[in-house]
Amino acid sequence: MGITTAATLILELTLTRIFSVVFYYHFAFLAISVALFGLGAGGVFSYYVAARGERLFRGLAMLSLANAGAVIGSLALILYLAGQQVGFTTLALVYFAAALPFVLSGMVVSLAIAETIQRVERVYFYDLMGAAAGCLLVIPFLNVLGGPGAVLAAGVLFATASAVWFGLARSSKGRAVAAAVALFLVALIIGNKRTPILDITSAKGMALPAEAFVQWNSFSRISVTEGAGADPLIIIDADATTGIPRFDLDHLTDAQKKELQAYGPAFPYRMRPGAKALIIGAGGGWDVARAIASGSKDVTGVEINPIIADTIMSGRYREASRGLYQRPGVRIVVEDGRSFVRRSPEKYQVLQATLVDTWASTAAGAFALSENNLYTKEAFTDYLSHLSDDGILAFTRWGFDPPRESLRLLVLARQALLEMGEKEPWRHVIVVREDVQKLKKWGATDTVIISRKPFPVEDLERAGLAAMQGNFEIMYLPGQAPDNPFTTFLTTKDPAAFFESYRYDVTPVHDDRPFFFYTVQPRDVLSFKSSDTRGNADFKINLAVPTLFYMLGVSLLATIVTLVLPPFLLGTRLPREKGVPTFLLYFLCLGAGYILIQVGLIQKLVLFLGHPTYALTVVIFSMLVSSGAGSFYSRRLIRGDDGRLMTALVAVAAVVIVLAFAVTPIINAGAALPLAVRVLITILLIAPAGFVMGVPFPSGLTRLEAWHPPAVRWAWSLNAAASVLGSGSAIFLAIYLGLRNTLLLGAVLYVAALVTVRLTGDGRRHA
């Protein structure tokens, strides 16, 4: 069974990557919902298989073999639908087709657990250990095989599991067939790597351009296009882009110098030529080139993606970029930008981030839309603390009328400056806009300059001259500010009233709610899709919010399907004994509670671990392993005693509440520690919670089996169904209530599970 759960988790996490590439990052977390729905529905269908009286091992072998084929079919359909516009029909087809392998996995796991219920704690232990192994394997699979190859690798594991089951059934013929299928899939992976057969050729409803280079890792698909006479273009998840400049920076022509100084991201170097610079999101190197062209001799670029920083810029396209990242005085660091700043002991004259966001899901995007710890109040405090006295922050974001993202930058800056003791934030800000003609189209670009100390008069004069020479529109300049929302906000004495009356949500975001990009007011979510902003970048970004509601609707539909299937399949065999339906709510509470806590911890720890992949891997792996240990020891800990079970549930709630309040100060204190130490601290933080969270589920199944054995598989289904809703609800709660409250609600659900044990105690004793 461990092989099956390993393959299932590999498939689940790989689908988050594929969905991000072909359907936008909004759909990445849908893979989690698909997986949980499939597992839950599979538990229900396992009743039907068991009712046919098939021999257990042969039945498990056939299901696993069918799953190897289902993986190929699902992958082919998803890749085909990638060329279609995403609507409800497309979404439904993707959802239920992708769910098929998980339905089959759910049947295998549910049957195995139901038939070994006497030792469920050990079976559940192997279930979790297999999933933990899959969590570790998915990273090398994606790095080496790519997205489609990793899906096929999951198929190989399903076929391998089938061979094992056939071996237990003493069917040499079946085992040979399963082995042949596994070998066929291995050959398909190798052939697909050399000559793509099952590969991504369309994304977001459009055919992909000719790609000169493609490589996957655990959180992105990176490609490069090479148009005739154009600079190479790096494309992230078939959407976000960053160019590679070809300038010879030691022999720039006047035209090249003008081009490097022509855009908003060059504005900080007009004010601080030759500055010691830190560039977050270095990408293909345009901002690095601008800094060097201004005379900078000390430039640090932070790039989160090693494919871009190492494979492309320092490898395959090193000559095309004229060795930009190997120049003296240039240092490139592969890390999350915010984490690097927190650890850095240095101070900079310019700290810059140009359109640093990716409409491509990170690994953690499976559980979150596009939360970004780069743009929070705490992040601005970190940045300002790493500036020299004459230092400036420079952020370039999309500009609209009325402004959204660029205005929210001012909101964050004002709050951070006030907390750092600066009394007049309005003297610390300059905003300029370029591409004004695009304001009603895709969007102009606003560059927001924020100084550590109030701008002196000579800086304001320099900024005014630079704006005039570069044809920038001044949106805000201390002393000559136009009448617009930037000026209104910076000079208001009542920010709360401004936020209440403003058309968009530009309230400050914090590390506990790091959703900077979503500016649609909650009151306007339902009407947003019919707005007149459909053709700009803001619409594309904010589309994630109504999409979240649609996904919650689809998840709710999937959950209802899971819950109403048993009456049609089982009829009178549904549990009718007094107290059993009430106790089944116990498994709903556990499923939703576990996923809420897991999602909250992943999001909380991204910043601490410095990389979304590390957060996903370390948190899920730690929870699975520690929960597996809790399951293994659950029988001897609980001993069939309701009082001990309720104590375990209280322990879960208590540990999670402590985590909710303790994680932030702990990670703040340990931000500068080496990565290995931070990983160890994360494991030590999570292990106690994971251990006690592993106890209630197998203990509840044991309790239910002694009371009403036929309900065991339905309990498994209800647990997975609750997780379906929990996975989408966790994102909703994180956006509107925050990560801490998401964790606390997870703890409340374990208390609710305790209540169901207490209410059904008498009924079980009299059964």
HULIN-V252087 format. One record per residue. RES is the residue in one letter. PSI is psi in radians with two decimals (999 if undefined). D_LAST is the distance of its C-alpha to the last C-alpha in Angstrom with 2 decimals. Layout:
RES;PSI;D_LAST
RES;PSI;D_LAST
This chain:
M;-0.52;32.30
G;-0.66;34.39
I;-0.72;37.36
T;-0.82;35.45
T;-0.55;34.34
A;-0.83;37.89
A;-0.67;39.41
T;-0.77;37.06
L;-0.67;38.03
I;-0.80;41.69
L;-0.77;41.54
E;-0.89;39.85
L;-0.59;42.41
T;-0.65;45.31
L;-0.56;44.48
T;-0.65;44.84
R;-0.80;48.40
I;-0.75;49.21
F;-0.68;47.89
S;-0.72;49.98
V;-0.84;53.09
V;-0.38;52.87
F;0.22;51.16
Y;2.72;52.02
Y;-0.36;50.01
H;-0.52;48.05
F;0.01;45.97
A;-0.80;45.38
F;-0.23;42.02
L;-0.51;40.97
A;-0.62;40.47
I;-0.78;37.53
S;-0.74;35.94
V;-0.82;36.77
A;-0.80;35.21
L;-0.68;31.94
F;-0.80;31.73
G;-0.76;32.48
L;-0.71;29.90
G;-0.80;27.21
A;-0.63;28.41
G;-0.64;28.60
G;-0.67;24.92
V;-0.82;24.29
F;-0.41;26.95
S;-0.47;25.51
Y;-0.81;22.88
Y;-0.76;25.95
V;-0.77;27.67
A;-0.60;24.72
A;-0.38;24.36
R;-0.13;28.01
G;0.35;27.33
E;2.55;30.02
R;2.37;30.34
L;-1.00;28.92
F;-0.72;32.08
R;-0.69;34.44
G;-0.74;32.37
L;-0.66;32.33
A;-0.75;36.07
M;-0.71;36.89
L;-0.75;35.04
S;-0.68;36.88
L;-0.74;40.17
A;-0.59;39.72
N;-0.62;39.11
A;-0.69;42.49
G;-0.65;44.12
A;-0.60;42.12
V;-0.77;43.44
I;-0.80;47.01
G;-0.76;46.44
S;-0.76;44.81
L;-0.79;47.62
A;-0.72;50.30
L;-0.73;48.92
I;-0.77;48.64
L;-0.60;52.20
Y;-0.78;53.43
L;-0.26;51.83
A;-0.41;53.44
G;-0.02;56.63
Q;2.67;55.18
Q;2.41;55.05
V;1.96;51.58
G;-3.01;50.18
F;-0.73;46.83
T;-0.82;47.22
T;-0.78;48.22
L;-0.75;45.41
A;-0.73;42.80
L;-0.78;44.32
V;-0.79;44.29
Y;-0.93;40.72
F;-0.50;39.15
A;-0.77;41.58
A;-0.42;41.03
A;-0.36;37.26
L;-0.85;37.40
P;-0.57;37.64
F;-0.55;34.71
V;-0.80;32.62
L;-0.70;33.44
S;-0.73;32.73
G;-0.65;29.35
M;-0.75;28.52
V;-0.88;29.71
V;-0.75;27.84
S;-0.77;24.56
L;-0.76;24.78
A;-0.75;25.79
I;-0.75;22.95
A;-0.62;20.29
E;-0.17;21.87
T;0.57;22.16
I;-0.45;18.89
Q;-0.47;18.88
R;0.75;22.01
V;-0.54;21.52
E;-0.58;23.35
R;-0.69;26.42
V;-0.76;26.37
Y;-0.57;26.12
F;-0.83;28.97
Y;-0.59;31.16
D;-0.87;30.28
L;-0.62;31.64
M;-0.66;34.54
G;-0.75;35.64
A;-0.68;35.62
A;-0.71;37.61
A;-0.71;40.14
G;-0.64;40.48
C;-0.67;41.19
L;-0.64;44.07
L;-0.47;45.38
V;-0.55;45.68
I;-0.95;48.65
P;-0.58;50.88
F;-0.82;49.85
L;-0.72;50.98
N;-0.70;54.07
V;-0.74;55.21
L;-0.31;53.91
G;3.08;53.70
G;-1.02;51.00
P;-0.66;51.13
G;-0.65;51.57
A;-0.63;48.48
V;-0.80;46.44
L;-0.58;47.89
A;-0.63;47.11
A;-0.67;43.43
G;-0.67;43.93
V;-0.75;45.45
L;-0.66;42.36
F;-0.74;40.09
A;-0.65;42.40
T;-0.75;42.30
A;-0.68;38.51
S;-0.76;38.85
A;-0.67;41.28
V;-0.80;38.87
W;-0.71;36.05
F;-0.63;38.60
G;-0.73;39.65
L;-0.49;36.13
A;0.00;36.11
R;0.71;39.49
S;1.67;41.28
S;-0.60;44.73
K;-0.80;45.88
G;-0.69;43.04
R;-0.67;43.66
A;-0.71;47.34
V;-0.78;46.69
A;-0.72;44.46
A;-0.67;47.15
A;-0.69;49.79
V;-0.74;47.93
A;-0.76;47.61
L;-0.67;51.35
F;-0.75;52.22
L;-0.65;50.44
V;-0.78;52.25
A;-0.65;55.52
L;-0.69;54.65
I;-0.81;54.09
I;-0.82;57.47
G;-0.67;59.25
N;-0.52;57.71
K;-0.66;58.96
R;-0.82;62.50
T;1.69;62.69
P;2.19;59.95
I;-0.95;58.22
L;1.63;54.90
D;2.91;56.08
I;1.99;56.35
T;-0.24;59.46
S;2.65;58.43
A;2.54;56.64
K;0.57;56.08
G;0.15;57.37
M;2.64;60.68
A;2.48;62.21
L;2.56;62.72
P;2.95;66.34
A;2.26;67.94
E;2.21;66.54
A;-0.33;68.68
F;2.40;65.86
V;2.33;62.06
Q;2.49;59.63
W;2.68;55.95
N;-2.96;54.11
S;-0.16;50.60
F;0.22;51.34
S;2.81;54.21
R;2.05;56.31
I;2.28;59.96
S;2.86;62.85
V;2.31;66.58
T;2.61;68.92
E;1.55;72.70
G;2.70;74.70
A;2.08;78.43
G;-0.06;80.21
A;2.75;77.09
D;2.55;75.32
P;2.48;72.25
L;2.13;69.10
I;2.25;65.78
I;2.22;62.80
I;2.10;59.29
D;0.75;56.42
A;0.50;58.89
D;-1.32;59.49
A;2.54;60.66
T;2.73;64.12
T;2.30;66.51
G;2.84;70.06
I;1.93;72.14
P;2.51;75.62
R;0.23;78.51
F;2.50;81.01
D;1.70;83.36
L;-0.25;82.88
D;-0.23;86.01
H;1.04;88.24
L;2.40;86.89
T;2.91;89.08
D;-0.66;89.60
A;-0.69;87.44
Q;-0.69;84.59
K;-0.72;84.85
K;-0.71;84.71
E;-0.71;81.63
L;-0.39;79.79
Q;0.03;80.68
A;-0.28;80.07
Y;2.88;76.39
G;-0.75;74.18
P;-0.28;72.72
A;-0.20;76.35
F;-0.73;76.84
P;-0.50;75.68
Y;-0.29;78.28
R;-0.57;80.99
M;-0.53;80.16
R;1.18;79.62
P;2.44;81.70
G;0.30;81.29
A;2.64;78.08
K;2.06;75.73
A;2.53;72.82
L;2.11;69.10
I;2.02;67.81
I;2.22;64.07
G;1.01;63.22
A;-0.55;66.45
G;-2.29;65.56
G;-0.13;68.70
G;0.19;70.95
W;-0.78;72.69
D;-0.57;72.17
V;-0.77;73.23
A;-0.70;76.38
R;-0.75;77.06
A;-0.80;76.84
I;-0.72;79.20
A;-0.45;81.61
S;-0.12;81.83
G;0.08;82.94
S;2.37;79.69
K;-0.08;79.93
D;1.70;76.40
V;2.17;73.59
T;2.15;69.96
G;2.29;67.75
V;2.12;63.97
E;2.18;62.26
I;-0.39;58.55
N;1.99;58.88
P;-0.43;60.40
I;-0.75;61.30
I;-0.87;63.59
A;-0.73;64.98
D;-1.06;65.41
T;-0.72;65.31
I;-1.09;67.24
M;-0.53;69.42
S;0.00;70.17
G;-1.72;70.09
R;-0.65;70.64
Y;0.46;72.29
R;-0.79;74.03
E;-0.66;77.46
A;-0.59;76.66
S;0.13;75.83
R;0.62;78.96
G;0.61;76.86
L;-0.79;75.66
Y;-0.05;72.80
Q;0.11;75.08
R;2.60;77.83
P;2.40;78.97
G;-0.09;77.32
V;2.22;74.24
R;2.20;70.91
I;2.24;67.79
V;2.27;64.36
V;1.79;61.21
E;2.86;58.57
D;2.32;56.89
G;-0.80;59.67
R;-0.74;57.92
S;-0.68;56.72
F;-0.78;60.27
V;-0.76;61.72
R;-0.58;59.34
R;-0.35;60.40
S;2.33;64.09
P;-0.06;66.51
E;2.84;69.27
K;2.60;70.58
Y;2.68;71.87
Q;-0.54;74.42
V;2.23;72.52
L;2.05;68.79
Q;2.50;68.18
A;2.03;65.37
T;1.93;66.40
L;0.77;63.75
V;1.58;61.28
D;2.75;58.14
T;2.27;56.93
W;0.45;55.34
A;2.40;53.71
S;2.40;50.26
T;3.04;49.97
A;-0.67;47.14
A;-0.23;45.38
G;-0.20;46.13
A;-0.49;43.05
F;-0.13;41.29
A;2.75;44.12
L;-1.74;46.85
S;1.00;50.12
E;2.52;49.58
N;1.91;52.71
N;-0.01;53.17
L;-0.44;56.92
Y;1.29;57.12
T;2.91;55.49
K;-0.74;57.00
E;-0.62;56.22
A;-0.74;57.84
F;-0.60;61.00
T;-0.74;61.13
D;-0.81;60.99
Y;-0.86;63.76
L;-0.56;66.04
S;-0.29;65.66
H;0.34;67.01
L;2.54;70.14
S;2.98;73.57
D;-0.52;75.27
D;0.26;76.92
G;2.71;73.83
I;2.57;72.26
L;2.51;69.00
A;1.96;69.49
F;2.22;66.68
T;2.15;67.40
R;2.99;64.87
W;2.39;65.01
G;2.37;67.06
F;3.01;66.45
D;1.90;67.74
P;2.73;66.07
P;2.61;65.12
R;-1.32;61.54
E;-0.83;61.12
S;-0.58;64.50
L;-0.66;63.98
R;-0.53;60.62
L;-0.73;62.49
L;-0.64;64.70
V;-0.81;61.71
L;-0.73;60.34
A;-0.77;63.84
R;-0.80;64.52
Q;-0.75;61.35
A;-0.73;61.90
L;-0.75;65.58
L;-0.72;64.89
E;-0.37;62.38
M;0.12;65.03
G;0.06;67.54
E;2.19;69.60
K;-0.36;70.62
E;1.30;72.03
P;-0.48;69.82
W;-0.33;72.00
R;-0.04;74.79
H;0.10;72.67
V;2.43;72.02
I;2.39;73.93
V;2.20;72.58
V;2.68;74.55
R;2.43;73.77
E;2.99;75.10
D;0.77;74.83
V;-0.53;74.97
Q;-0.32;75.67
K;0.08;72.13
L;-0.67;70.60
K;0.06;69.70
K;-2.07;68.75
W;-0.57;66.58
G;2.47;67.37
A;-3.11;70.07
T;2.24;69.55
D;2.30;69.63
T;2.10;70.52
V;2.11;69.45
I;2.21;71.43
I;2.18;70.11
S;2.64;72.25
R;-0.66;71.26
K;2.82;74.13
P;2.44;75.81
F;2.22;78.01
P;2.92;81.67
V;-0.70;84.33
E;-0.57;85.51
D;-0.70;82.03
L;-0.68;81.91
E;-0.73;85.36
R;-0.73;84.36
A;-0.74;81.22
G;-0.72;83.30
L;-0.75;85.86
A;-0.69;83.23
A;-0.72;81.59
M;-0.75;84.98
Q;-0.58;85.95
G;0.11;82.64
N;0.68;82.38
F;2.54;79.16
E;2.20;78.24
I;2.05;77.66
M;-0.51;74.47
Y;2.28;74.64
L;2.14;77.30
P;2.25;77.76
G;-0.37;80.80
Q;0.85;81.08
A;2.27;77.60
P;2.84;77.35
D;1.69;75.48
N;3.08;72.10
P;-0.52;68.42
F;-0.85;69.19
T;-0.76;71.78
T;-0.79;69.78
F;-0.83;66.79
L;-0.43;68.82
T;-0.09;70.85
T;2.57;68.21
K;-0.05;67.28
D;1.36;63.95
P;-0.61;61.96
A;-0.72;58.85
A;-0.65;60.84
F;-0.81;62.23
F;-0.68;58.78
E;-0.64;57.59
S;-0.25;60.58
Y;2.56;60.93
R;-0.56;59.98
Y;2.81;58.03
D;1.82;55.55
V;0.39;57.68
T;2.69;55.85
P;2.47;55.78
V;2.60;53.07
H;3.00;51.77
D;-0.46;50.15
D;-0.37;46.80
R;1.31;47.51
P;0.75;50.07
F;1.30;50.40
F;-0.66;54.17
F;-0.31;54.84
Y;1.79;52.70
T;0.08;55.03
V;2.22;53.75
Q;2.45;52.78
P;-0.59;49.11
R;-0.29;50.49
D;0.07;52.44
V;-0.79;49.90
L;-0.56;49.40
S;-0.06;53.16
F;-0.75;54.16
K;-0.32;54.33
S;0.19;56.88
S;3.00;59.09
D;0.28;62.66
T;0.31;62.02
R;-0.45;60.70
G;0.22;63.52
N;3.02;63.29
A;-0.59;61.47
D;-0.68;59.60
F;-0.75;57.94
K;-0.73;56.85
I;-0.90;55.33
N;-0.22;53.62
L;-0.41;52.31
A;-0.56;49.44
V;-0.96;48.02
P;-0.55;47.60
T;-0.65;46.58
L;-0.74;43.70
F;-0.67;42.55
Y;-0.74;42.91
M;-0.66;40.90
L;-0.65;38.14
G;-0.78;38.27
V;-0.71;38.09
S;-0.70;35.21
L;-0.73;33.37
L;-0.77;34.12
A;-0.68;32.86
T;-0.76;29.61
I;-0.73;29.15
V;-0.77;29.93
T;-0.67;27.22
L;-0.51;24.63
V;-0.18;25.77
L;-0.74;26.27
P;-0.75;22.72
P;-0.62;22.88
F;-0.60;26.19
L;-0.56;25.27
L;-0.34;21.76
G;-2.16;21.59
T;-0.08;18.44
R;0.00;16.73
L;2.59;16.22
P;2.12;12.71
R;-0.16;11.97
E;2.54;8.28
K;2.25;8.50
G;-0.44;9.40
V;-0.85;10.04
P;-0.66;13.68
T;-0.75;14.24
F;-0.46;13.33
L;-0.43;15.64
L;-0.45;18.36
Y;-0.76;18.13
F;-0.52;19.82
L;-0.78;22.38
C;-0.73;23.35
L;-0.76;23.78
G;-0.84;25.87
A;-0.71;28.17
G;-0.77;28.44
Y;-0.79;29.44
I;-0.61;32.12
L;-0.75;33.54
I;-0.75;34.04
Q;-0.81;35.54
V;-0.79;37.93
G;-0.73;38.99
L;-0.70;39.81
I;-0.84;41.75
Q;-0.68;43.87
K;-0.61;44.42
L;-0.01;45.62
V;-0.83;47.98
L;-0.70;50.83
F;-0.73;50.19
L;-0.24;50.12
G;0.05;53.05
H;2.34;51.85
P;-0.60;49.00
T;-0.73;48.49
Y;-0.75;48.09
A;-0.85;45.56
L;-0.84;43.44
T;-0.86;43.67
V;-0.77;43.28
V;-0.89;40.45
I;-0.78;38.31
F;-0.80;39.13
S;-0.73;38.38
M;-0.71;35.05
L;-0.78;33.99
V;-0.83;35.15
S;-0.63;33.74
S;-0.62;30.38
G;-0.72;30.42
A;-0.71;31.06
G;-0.71;28.21
S;-0.75;25.87
F;-0.66;27.37
Y;0.07;26.69
S;-0.68;23.33
R;-0.79;21.33
R;-0.39;23.58
L;-0.72;23.73
I;-0.72;20.06
R;0.58;18.64
G;0.26;15.02
D;2.15;15.66
D;-0.62;14.97
G;-0.75;18.23
R;-0.65;20.21
L;-0.75;18.94
M;-0.60;20.03
T;-0.71;23.26
A;-0.71;23.90
L;-0.68;23.58
V;-0.69;25.97
A;-0.73;28.25
V;-0.90;28.43
A;-0.74;29.39
A;-0.78;31.89
V;-0.70;33.58
V;-0.69;33.94
I;-0.74;35.43
V;-0.77;37.88
L;-0.72;38.79
A;-0.63;39.39
F;-0.36;42.05
A;-0.42;43.36
V;-0.83;43.98
T;-0.92;47.06
P;-0.57;49.07
I;-0.81;48.23
I;-0.52;49.40
N;-0.70;52.44
A;-0.52;53.43
G;0.28;53.04
A;-0.57;54.68
A;0.02;57.77
L;2.74;56.06
P;2.68;56.42
L;-0.76;53.86
A;-0.67;52.42
V;-0.69;51.79
R;-0.66;50.20
V;-0.77;47.85
L;-0.74;46.91
I;-0.72;46.32
T;-0.78;44.10
I;-0.76;41.98
L;-0.57;41.73
L;-0.73;40.73
I;-0.59;38.01
A;-0.82;36.59
P;-0.76;34.65
A;-0.78;33.03
G;-0.70;32.35
F;-0.89;30.81
V;-0.47;28.24
M;-0.32;27.59
G;-0.19;26.77
V;-0.79;23.87
P;-0.64;21.24
F;-0.97;21.04
P;-0.56;20.28
S;-0.67;17.97
G;-0.68;16.03
L;-0.73;16.03
T;-0.75;14.82
R;-0.75;11.86
L;-0.66;11.14
E;-0.66;11.92
A;-0.36;9.43
W;-0.86;6.65
H;1.48;8.82
P;-0.69;12.20
P;-0.31;14.32
A;-0.07;14.20
V;-0.83;15.98
R;-0.56;19.43
W;-0.62;19.06
A;-0.72;18.19
W;-0.75;21.43
S;-0.74;23.26
L;-0.68;22.25
N;-0.80;23.41
A;-0.66;26.71
A;-0.72;27.11
A;-0.60;26.92
S;-0.55;29.48
V;-0.91;31.75
L;-0.65;32.01
G;-0.64;32.15
S;-0.73;35.14
G;-0.68;37.19
S;-0.57;36.02
A;-0.68;37.04
I;-0.80;40.60
F;-0.82;40.61
L;-0.69;39.38
A;-0.69;41.89
I;-0.79;44.74
Y;-0.39;44.02
L;-0.39;42.21
G;2.83;43.24
L;-0.67;41.74
R;-0.80;40.75
N;-0.51;38.74
T;-0.78;37.11
L;-0.74;35.92
L;-0.65;34.79
L;-0.60;32.74
G;-0.73;31.06
A;-0.69;30.18
V;-0.65;28.87
L;-0.58;26.43
Y;-0.57;24.93
V;-0.69;24.59
A;-0.65;22.84
A;-0.68;20.37
L;-0.72;19.85
V;-0.70;19.15
T;-0.63;16.28
V;-0.77;14.68
R;-0.70;15.41
L;-0.46;14.14
T;0.10;10.64
G;-0.81;10.23
D;-0.73;8.73
G;-0.71;6.18
R;-0.66;5.10
R;-0.49;5.62
H;0.05;3.80
A;999;0.00
